[in-house]
């Protein structure tokens, strides 16, 4: 396991101490909000300005949000199942 990724909540943790909402190398804040909000913001950014580190952090964040949503949906579905 890489030292810059911790398993708790599968969230990305940068190895150096920086504001996690701001990428020093590209000058970009992390995407946030709904899927539609994130897609609009991402589409508005020039592709050549996006660092691999920033893109990876966005992917990790989106997958974390998706996992939480899926877990909540699974719990709701199981609570309505007839036994």
Buried (B, 14 or more C-beta within 10 A) or exposed (E): EEEEBEEEEEBBEBEEEEEEEEBEEBEBEBBEEEEEEBEEBBEEEEEEEBBEBBBEBBEBBBEBBEEEEEEEEEEEEEEEEEE
